[in-house]
Amino acid sequence: MPRESKDLQTMANLLKQGAALTDLSCPACASPLFKMKDQRLWCAKCQKRVIVVKEGESPTEATRPLLLSALESTLLTKIQEIEKRIKDEKDPEQLQKLTTILSNLLEDLNKTRKVK
């Protein structure tokens, strides 16, 4: 299937899934952007999320919520990993180290959520 046909099929599938076609275009490929049900902007051709930087806003400010969500997700994954290690640990010294790490991760998660 030619690339153009594949791109059109992808766009049609997005519409069928409830995405909305916007009047915005992708800065990388100029393809129309779609607003997904979760409000993300998506380029069907690039297969990437697009973040709009408003006038007067820095790219760092525009991506801040995304970065904080990614950080929160990473911290939660690490907390789960440490929890599994604590469950199986028998050595008291190692257990103390793991609980200290867990405590620090929980504090960092709390701080991240407050910043969001």
N, C-alpha and C positions, 0 to 999 in steps of 0.2 A: 504494500500500500504506500503510495507517495506520501511524503512528509506533510504536505498541505491537507490531504484527505484525513490523515491521522489526527492532525491538529483540530480540524473541523469536527471530527467524531468526538474528540475529547471535550471540546466546547459544548457540543450537543448533549453529551453525557452529564456535564456539570449542570446544565439547565434542567435536565430531567431529574436530577437529584435535588433540585430546589435552589441552586445558586442563581444569583441575579446578575445580569449583564450590566456593567456600569458604563459611564461615559468617560472613564479613565483608560489610559493605555499604559502598557508596560514600558518603563524607561529603558529596558535592555533590548526589547525586540519590537516594540510598538504594537503588540497584539492587545486586543481589548482585555480589560481586567474584569474578573468576576468577584462578586461579594458572596462569600460562603454563608451558610446558615449561622455559623458562629461569629460572623461579622469580619472575618479575615478577608483581605484582598488577595486574589490568587491569579497568577498568570498560567493559563492552560498550556501555552506553548513552551514556556521555560520550566514549567512544573515547579514554581517557587512562590513563596509568599512575598507580597510586596507591601512595604510600609511607606505611607505617605508622610513626608516631612512638610509640615505647614510653614508658611512664611514666618520668619522670625524665630523658628524653632530649630535647634541644632539636631543633627542626626542622633547624637547621644540621648537627647531628651525624647526623641521619637521612638527609639528602640528600648528605652528604659523598662517599660512593662514586660516586654518580651524577654529581656535579659534577666529580670527579677524572677519571672516564671521559670526560666531555664535553671536558674540557681536554686530555686525552691525544689524543683524536681530532682536535681542532682543531690541536694542535701537529704531529701527523703529516701533516695536510693541508697546513699551511704548509711543512713540510720538503719535501714532494713538489713544491710550487710553486717553492720556491727551487732545488731540484735541477734542475728543468726550465730555469729561467732561467740557472743556471750552465752547463748543457750548451750553450746557445746563445750565451753571452756571449763577446765578443771583446776588449772593452776591459779592460785589466789593472786599472785603478782600480775599475771597476764590479765586476769579478770579485772583487777584494779585499773590497769592501763586502758582496757576496753571501755570500762564505765566512765572514765575520764573523757575519753574521746567521744563517747555517746553524749555525755553532758554538754561538751563543747558544741557538738553538732546541733543539739536541741536548742542551745542558746542562739546559735547562728541562724537556725530556722526561724526562731521567734523574732529576731532582729529583721530578717528578710521580710517577714510578713508585716511587720510594723511599717517598714519603708514603703511597701506596696501601697 
